[in-house]
Amino acid sequence: MAEIRVPALGESVTEATIGKWFKQPGDPVAVDEPLVELETDKVTIEVPAPAAGVLGDIAAKDGETVAVGALLGQIREGAAAPAKATPPPPGGPGQRTATTTPATTEAPRAQTGTKPQAPLAPSVRKIVAETGIDVSTVPGSGKDGRVTKGDMMAAIERAASAPTPVAQTAAACNCATGTRICSKRRTT
């Protein structure tokens, strides 16, 4: 059994909160596959699997606070094939054309949008979930044009400072004649 423990998070960071488990007990895992998201006041990180196998018990549930070095869960090594080993190895041009065709059609779909899809950091995914901002509208300043947490925070500030459009009525209110209903008064 391989243990999943909270890694050292920084010089002054002594504890973290479990943000989200990406896998459930019984799910196959591969080496270095992200298993759980940890959040601190300074950073959000993903804890990778230390070994391949099947995720066993989860010792710390979502939302719990854990100390550095605390046990998060266990992996039963060699219990099943790891998830990353599932794709077939590349073969000759005549082999497995049915499985290679979707891969070639997925790449153009990802690039038909405004920009190619880059992996999002957990902190960016969390902000997207909370605010509903479309990531494709945010210019990325990170490596290879990736959207960073700072980019998302700037987008939120821009959205907050932008004037909100106010719906205008089709006809102007003329309260003096008493022929319209308006927010000032209702007259007949």
JOBEL-V754699 format. One record per residue. D_FIRST is the distance of its C-alpha to the first C-alpha in Angstrom with 1 decimal. Layout:
D_FIRST / D_FIRST
This chain:
0.0 / 3.8 / 6.4 / 9.7 / 12.6 / 16.3 / 17.8 / 21.2 / 23.7 / 26.9 / 29.1 / 30.4 / 27.7 / 25.7 / 24.4 / 23.7 / 24.0 / 21.6 / 23.8 / 22.1 / 18.9 / 19.4 / 16.8 / 16.4 / 13.7 / 13.6 / 14.8 / 13.8 / 13.1 / 14.1 / 13.6 / 15.8 / 16.6 / 17.7 / 15.7 / 17.7 / 21.1 / 21.9 / 25.5 / 27.5 / 31.2 / 31.2 / 28.6 / 26.4 / 23.3 / 20.5 / 16.9 / 15.4 / 12.0 / 10.4 / 9.0 / 10.3 / 9.1 / 9.8 / 9.8 / 8.7 / 10.5 / 12.8 / 13.8 / 16.9 / 19.4 / 22.1 / 24.8 / 23.0 / 23.6 / 20.7 / 21.2 / 20.1 / 16.7 / 15.9 / 12.5 / 13.0 / 10.0 / 6.4 / 5.6 / 4.9 / 5.9 / 9.4 / 10.0 / 13.1 / 15.3 / 14.8 / 17.7 / 19.4 / 19.8 / 21.8 / 25.1 / 27.1 / 27.9 / 31.4 / 33.9 / 37.7 / 40.1 / 40.8 / 37.2 / 35.6 / 38.3 / 37.4 / 34.0 / 35.5 / 38.4 / 36.6 / 35.0 / 38.5 / 39.9 / 37.3 / 38.1 / 41.8 / 41.0 / 38.9 / 41.8 / 44.6 / 44.0 / 45.3 / 42.5 / 39.4 / 36.2 / 33.9 / 30.5 / 30.9 / 29.1 / 27.5 / 30.4 / 32.9 / 31.3 / 31.5 / 35.1 / 36.0 / 34.6 / 36.6 / 39.8 / 40.1 / 41.4 / 41.3 / 39.3 / 41.5 / 44.5 / 42.9 / 43.6 / 40.5 / 41.0 / 37.5 / 36.5 / 37.8 / 39.5 / 36.3 / 37.0 / 35.8 / 35.7 / 39.0 / 40.5 / 39.5 / 41.0 / 44.2 / 44.4 / 44.1 / 46.9 / 49.1 / 48.7 / 49.6 / 52.6 / 53.9 / 56.8 / 56.0 / 58.6 / 60.8 / 62.2 / 66.0 / 68.3 / 70.5 / 73.7 / 74.5 / 75.1 / 78.7 / 78.9 / 82.6 / 83.6 / 81.4 / 80.3 / 76.6 / 73.7 / 71.8 / 69.5 / 72.6 / 74.5 / 75.4 / 79.0 / 81.0
